Amino acid sequence: MSVLVTGGCGYIGAHVVHALHQAGQEVVVVDDLSYGKASRIEGARLYGADIATPGADDRLAQIIRDNAVDSVIHFAARKQVGESVAKPLWYYQQNLGSMLNVLKAMSVTDAKKLVFSSSASTYGEPPVSVVPEDVQPMVPINPYGQTKLFGEWMARACEEPFGIRFCGLRYFNVAGCGPVELEDPAILNLIPMIFDRLKQGKAPAIFGADYPTEDGTCIRDYIHISDLADAHIAALDYLDRPERKYDVFNVGTGKGTSVRQIVDEVKKVTGLPFSETIAARRAGDPAKLIGSPKRINEEMGWHAKYDVRDIVESAWKAWQANPDHHIDTDSWKQAD
């Protein structure tokens, strides 16, 4: 039997494919390669496809049958909060369309275990500082978060009629790198965005310094990508249990770090004498979002192993190992 990973060539997907290989699993990947690279998943069979398009469920079902797939890990989705605010209909089409096709394919095949890449964006701006999975109300404040919450509902609705066993993992802020060749290929997340500005000799930007937090910048729960990948292996094992108390889990540390603290950590790790600038807030960003890991700690025995220093150091090591990104720290000069 094998595991199908949709979006497996992307940043998170490739780390999970690597973890699956390490666990001795056969892996099949479907990816449209809009952000990912095929070279990142050596040892996995790759099918190029956009699974959000109507009719893609038929191809997915054939791939599942041809490769004796019994489990699906579904990553393939658009993930930029600001972009989702600007293009809500496209986000609904892309993220809900891909989830619909995955579930339709699973409903007519023997693939009955589904691990869904959900998000802490499902919580919106919760009324507590450290968020448990059952917090109420859950009101996502951007279309991206809405698509992830509705994706959970879709999967849950398909459990009884189709025998699908579903586990949703609500990620917080994923960062860092495992093997250096699996560096985040897209400049979409905070740490790569800082490095990219430094590569250009420009000052990194903090988006909003007037939030109701201690230093005025957003606070997030940063989780190392290698810890997150391990959580997916634990989730697959969890779905093998005949009795399961829960179907959604936070994947976080329970600790908050502000954007300014991340910037300061980058200064320490890189040794670069840069100063940051302050830009306007990004649409759809909540002030504070930290996840309680109590449920996943107790039910799966999963615990985060890495801290923020580990995250920044591993991201910097991977960035510097990439010839296209490498920064000459000796000659680096901050732009005016």
C-alpha positions as CSV (number, residue, x, y, z in Angstrom):
1,M,0.0,0.0,0.0
2,S,1.1,3.6,-0.5
3,V,0.4,7.2,0.6
4,L,-0.8,9.8,-1.9
5,V,0.4,13.3,-1.1
6,T,-1.3,16.1,-3.0
7,G,0.9,19.2,-3.2
8,G,3.9,17.1,-2.2
9,C,6.5,19.1,-4.1
10,G,5.8,22.2,-2.0
11,Y,7.6,23.3,1.1
12,I,5.5,21.4,3.7
13,G,4.6,18.6,1.3
14,A,8.2,17.8,0.4
15,H,9.2,17.6,4.1
16,V,6.3,15.2,4.7
17,V,7.3,13.1,1.7
18,H,10.8,13.0,3.2
19,A,9.4,11.9,6.6
20,L,7.3,9.2,4.9
21,H,10.3,7.8,3.1
22,Q,12.2,7.8,6.4
23,A,9.3,5.8,7.9
24,G,9.5,3.2,5.1
25,Q,6.3,4.3,3.2
26,E,5.7,4.1,-0.5
27,V,4.8,7.6,-1.7
28,V,2.9,9.0,-4.7
29,V,2.7,12.7,-5.3
30,V,0.3,14.8,-7.3
31,D,1.3,18.4,-7.8
32,D,0.8,21.2,-10.4
33,L,4.3,22.5,-9.7
34,S,3.1,26.1,-9.4
35,Y,5.3,26.5,-6.3
36,G,7.0,23.1,-5.9
37,K,9.9,21.4,-7.6
38,A,10.0,17.8,-8.8
39,S,13.6,17.4,-7.7
40,R,12.5,17.8,-4.1
41,I,10.7,14.4,-3.9
42,E,13.3,11.9,-5.2
43,G,12.0,8.4,-4.7
44,A,8.3,9.2,-5.1
45,R,6.2,8.7,-8.2
46,L,5.0,12.1,-9.5
47,Y,1.9,13.0,-11.4
48,G,1.5,16.5,-12.7
49,A,-2.1,17.7,-12.3
50,D,-4.2,20.6,-11.1
51,I,-6.6,18.8,-8.9
52,A,-8.9,21.9,-8.4
53,T,-10.3,21.6,-11.9
54,P,-13.7,20.0,-12.6
55,G,-13.3,16.3,-13.4
56,A,-9.9,15.9,-11.7
57,D,-11.5,13.4,-9.3
58,D,-11.5,10.8,-12.1
59,R,-7.8,11.1,-12.6
60,L,-7.2,11.1,-8.8
61,A,-9.2,7.9,-8.5
62,Q,-7.2,6.2,-11.2
63,I,-3.9,7.2,-9.6
64,I,-5.2,5.8,-6.3
65,R,-6.1,2.5,-7.9
66,D,-2.9,2.2,-10.0
67,N,-0.7,2.7,-7.0
68,A,-2.7,0.8,-4.3
69,V,-3.1,4.0,-2.3
70,D,-4.8,3.5,1.1
71,S,-4.0,6.9,2.6
72,V,-4.1,10.5,1.4
73,I,-2.4,13.6,2.8
74,H,-4.0,16.6,1.2
75,F,-1.8,19.8,1.0
76,A,-2.7,21.1,-2.4
77,A,-4.2,24.6,-1.9
78,R,-3.6,28.3,-2.2
79,K,-2.3,29.7,1.1
80,Q,-1.7,33.5,1.1
81,V,-4.0,35.3,3.5
82,G,-3.7,38.7,1.7
83,E,-4.2,37.2,-1.7
84,S,-7.3,35.4,-0.4
85,V,-8.8,38.7,0.7
86,A,-8.1,40.2,-2.8
87,K,-9.2,37.1,-4.7
88,P,-11.9,35.4,-2.6
89,L,-13.8,33.6,-5.4
90,W,-10.6,32.1,-6.8
91,Y,-9.6,30.9,-3.3
92,Y,-13.0,29.2,-2.9
93,Q,-12.7,27.6,-6.3
94,Q,-9.1,26.4,-5.7
95,N,-9.2,25.2,-2.1
96,L,-12.7,23.9,-2.0
97,G,-12.5,22.5,-5.5
98,S,-9.4,20.5,-4.7
99,M,-10.9,19.2,-1.5
100,L,-14.1,18.2,-3.3
101,N,-12.1,16.2,-5.9
102,V,-10.0,14.4,-3.3
103,L,-13.1,13.4,-1.4
104,K,-14.9,12.2,-4.5
105,A,-11.9,10.1,-5.5
106,M,-11.6,8.6,-2.1
107,S,-15.4,7.8,-2.0
108,V,-15.1,5.4,-5.0
109,T,-11.7,3.8,-4.1
110,D,-10.0,1.9,-1.3
111,A,-8.2,5.0,0.0
112,K,-10.0,5.7,3.3
113,K,-7.5,7.5,5.5
114,L,-7.3,11.3,5.0
115,V,-4.9,13.7,6.8
116,F,-6.0,17.2,5.8
117,S,-3.7,20.2,5.9
118,S,-5.9,22.7,7.8
119,S,-4.8,25.9,9.5
120,A,-4.9,28.0,12.6
121,S,-6.6,30.6,10.4
122,T,-9.8,28.7,11.0
123,Y,-9.9,30.3,14.5
124,G,-10.0,33.9,13.3
125,E,-9.5,36.1,16.4
126,P,-10.3,33.7,19.2
127,P,-11.4,35.0,22.7
128,V,-8.5,33.3,24.5
129,S,-4.7,33.8,24.3
130,V,-3.8,30.1,23.8
131,V,-6.4,28.4,21.6
132,P,-7.8,24.9,22.2
133,E,-9.4,23.0,19.3
134,D,-12.9,23.3,20.7
135,V,-12.8,27.1,21.3
136,Q,-16.1,28.9,20.3
137,P,-16.9,30.8,18.2
138,M,-14.8,29.9,15.3
139,V,-15.0,32.8,12.8
140,P,-12.2,32.9,10.2
141,I,-11.5,36.5,9.3
142,N,-10.2,35.8,5.8
143,P,-11.3,33.6,2.8
144,Y,-8.2,31.4,3.2
145,G,-9.2,30.5,6.8
146,Q,-12.8,30.0,5.6
147,T,-11.8,27.5,3.0
148,K,-9.8,25.5,5.6
149,L,-12.7,25.4,8.0
150,F,-15.1,24.4,5.4
151,G,-12.7,21.7,4.1
152,E,-12.8,20.2,7.6
153,W,-16.6,20.2,7.5
154,M,-16.5,18.5,4.0
155,A,-14.2,15.8,5.2
156,R,-16.2,15.2,8.4
157,A,-19.5,14.9,6.4
158,C,-17.9,12.2,4.2
159,E,-16.8,9.9,7.1
160,E,-20.1,8.0,7.7
161,P,-21.4,7.7,4.1
162,F,-18.1,6.7,2.5
163,G,-16.1,5.1,5.4
164,I,-13.4,7.8,5.3
165,R,-11.4,8.3,8.4
166,F,-10.4,12.0,8.7
167,C,-7.8,13.9,10.7
168,G,-7.4,17.6,10.3
169,L,-4.1,19.2,11.4
170,R,-4.4,22.9,12.2
171,Y,-1.0,24.4,11.6
172,F,0.3,27.5,13.2
173,N,3.2,29.4,11.7
174,V,5.4,26.8,9.9
175,A,9.1,27.8,9.4
176,G,12.6,26.4,9.3
177,C,14.0,23.6,7.2
178,G,15.0,20.0,7.5
179,P,17.4,18.8,4.7
180,V,18.8,22.0,3.1
181,E,17.6,20.9,-0.3
182,L,14.0,21.2,1.0
183,E,14.3,25.0,1.6
184,D,11.1,26.9,1.3
185,P,11.0,27.7,-2.5
186,A,8.5,30.5,-2.3
187,I,9.1,33.9,-0.7
188,L,5.7,33.9,1.1
189,N,6.5,33.4,4.8
190,L,8.1,35.7,7.2
191,I,11.7,34.3,7.5
192,P,12.3,33.8,3.8
193,M,10.8,37.3,3.2
194,I,13.4,38.7,5.6
195,F,16.3,36.8,3.9
196,D,15.1,37.9,0.5
197,R,15.1,41.6,1.4
198,L,18.6,41.1,2.9
199,K,19.7,39.4,-0.4
200,Q,18.6,42.5,-2.2
201,G,20.4,44.8,0.2
202,K,17.1,46.2,1.5
203,A,15.6,46.6,4.9
204,P,13.1,43.9,5.9
205,A,9.6,45.1,6.5
206,I,7.4,44.5,9.5
207,F,3.7,44.6,8.5
208,G,2.0,46.6,11.2
209,A,3.5,47.7,14.5
210,D,0.3,49.0,16.1
211,Y,-1.3,45.8,17.1
212,P,-2.6,45.3,20.7
213,T,0.5,43.3,21.7
214,E,3.5,44.0,23.9
215,D,5.7,45.3,21.1
216,G,3.0,46.2,18.7
217,T,3.7,43.4,16.2
218,C,1.7,40.2,15.5
219,I,2.3,37.3,17.8
220,R,2.3,33.8,16.3
221,D,3.1,30.2,17.4
222,Y,6.1,29.2,15.2
223,I,6.5,25.5,14.6
224,H,9.6,23.9,13.0
225,I,8.8,22.2,9.7
226,S,10.5,18.9,10.8
227,D,8.2,18.8,13.9
228,L,5.2,19.4,11.6
229,A,6.3,16.6,9.3
230,D,6.5,14.2,12.2
231,A,3.0,15.2,13.2
232,H,1.7,13.8,9.9
233,I,3.3,10.4,10.5
234,A,1.7,10.4,13.9
235,A,-1.7,11.4,12.4
236,L,-1.6,8.4,9.9
237,D,-0.9,6.1,12.8
238,Y,-3.7,7.7,14.8
239,L,-6.2,6.9,11.9
240,D,-5.4,3.2,12.3
241,R,-7.0,3.2,15.7
242,P,-10.5,1.7,15.8
243,E,-11.5,4.3,18.4
244,R,-10.6,8.0,18.0
245,K,-11.8,10.7,20.3
246,Y,-11.0,13.6,18.0
247,D,-10.7,14.4,14.4
248,V,-8.9,17.8,14.5
249,F,-5.6,18.8,16.2
250,N,-3.5,21.9,16.7
251,V,0.1,21.5,15.6
252,G,1.9,24.1,17.6
253,T,4.1,24.7,20.6
254,G,1.8,26.7,22.9
255,K,4.3,29.6,22.9
256,G,4.0,32.9,21.2
257,T,6.7,34.9,19.4
258,S,6.3,38.3,18.0
259,V,7.3,39.4,14.5
260,R,9.8,41.8,16.0
261,Q,11.3,38.9,18.1
262,I,11.7,36.9,14.9
263,V,13.5,39.8,13.3
264,D,15.8,40.1,16.3
265,E,16.6,36.4,16.2
266,V,17.5,36.7,12.5
267,K,19.9,39.5,13.4
268,K,21.6,37.2,16.0
269,V,21.8,34.2,13.8
270,T,23.0,35.9,10.6
271,G,25.2,38.5,12.3
272,L,24.0,41.1,9.7
273,P,23.6,44.6,11.0
274,F,20.3,45.5,9.4
275,S,17.5,47.7,10.5
276,E,13.8,46.9,9.8
277,T,11.2,49.2,8.4
278,I,7.5,49.4,9.4
279,A,4.9,48.9,6.7
280,A,1.1,49.0,6.8
281,R,-0.8,46.0,8.2
282,R,-1.7,43.2,5.8
283,A,-5.4,42.6,5.3
284,G,-6.7,39.6,7.3
285,D,-3.9,39.3,9.9
286,P,-5.1,38.7,13.5
287,A,-3.1,40.3,16.2
288,K,-2.3,37.1,18.2
289,L,-2.6,33.4,17.5
290,I,-1.1,30.7,19.7
291,G,-2.2,27.1,19.7
292,S,-2.6,24.7,22.6
293,P,-0.8,21.4,21.8
294,K,-2.4,19.6,24.7
295,R,-4.7,17.4,22.6
296,I,-2.1,16.2,20.2
297,N,0.4,15.7,23.0
298,E,-1.9,13.4,24.9
299,E,-3.7,11.6,22.0
300,M,-0.8,11.0,19.6
301,G,2.2,11.4,21.9
302,W,3.6,14.1,19.6
303,H,5.6,16.9,21.0
304,A,7.5,19.8,19.4
305,K,11.3,19.3,19.7
306,Y,12.6,22.5,18.2
307,D,12.5,26.2,19.3
308,V,12.6,29.5,17.5
309,R,16.4,29.6,17.5
310,D,16.4,26.1,15.8
311,I,13.9,27.4,13.3
312,V,15.9,30.5,12.3
313,E,19.2,28.7,12.2
314,S,17.9,25.9,10.0
315,A,16.3,28.3,7.6
316,W,19.5,30.4,7.4
317,K,21.6,27.3,6.7
318,A,19.3,26.2,3.9
319,W,19.1,29.7,2.5
320,Q,22.9,30.0,2.4
321,A,23.3,26.5,0.8
322,N,21.2,27.7,-2.2
323,P,23.6,29.3,-4.8
324,D,20.7,31.5,-6.0
325,H,20.0,32.8,-2.5
326,H,23.4,32.9,-0.8
327,I,24.3,36.1,0.9
328,D,27.9,37.2,1.1
329,T,27.9,38.3,4.7
330,D,31.4,39.8,4.5
331,S,30.5,42.3,1.8
332,W,26.9,42.7,2.7
333,K,25.8,46.3,3.2
334,Q,22.5,47.6,4.3
335,A,20.7,49.6,1.6
336,D,19.9,53.2,2.4
